[in-house]
């Protein structure tokens, strides 16, 4: 059973982020970097929503999680399109395909930038409420 301690979710998310950063630094598979960015955002949003509601949100949709977060902080609305972008790497990077997804370095950098921006918003929000 998944924990309902929001700080545990944020800590797990930071591990995913560190994995993404290491993979990017060593020019490893860009798909894995983007997948870890998706995982980081998902866990960070779930942690934030746990902090706000005390309820663990189900599912993996960054768009749904971001919209839910926007109910508590309107700033999240500006990240809905970004979450849609990062979400494209959730499934496509994990399974073989007839037409493999080609990911550019610029797309990876965009995923990392989006991830860091969402983390910053959540960290500021939670730190201000402690």
Beta strands, then each sheet from edge to edge (+ up, - down):
end
